[in-house]
Amino acid sequence: MKKVQSSIQRGAEYICTKIGDVVTAIEQVAVVKGLPMWEVERTIGAGIRKRLIVSARSLMPLQPEPSPA
């Protein structure tokens, strides 16, 4: 599998715009039409976790990165 460089970090938390929830990035699993696809995990309830695959484009950082001064 060819890895595509993206700003997604393994283990970091993101807002997934596709489901509107906070998810944790697990690993890049594929590239579809030039877009990296990531396996992410979200917590549903009391210790219940669900994994799904989304494009890196649908993952937004929880806090915006500080802009250079």
Secondary structure, 3 states (H helix, E strand, C coil): CCCCCCCCCCCCEEEECCCCEEEEEEEEEEEECCEEEEEEEEECCCCCEEEEEEEHHHEEECCCCCCCC
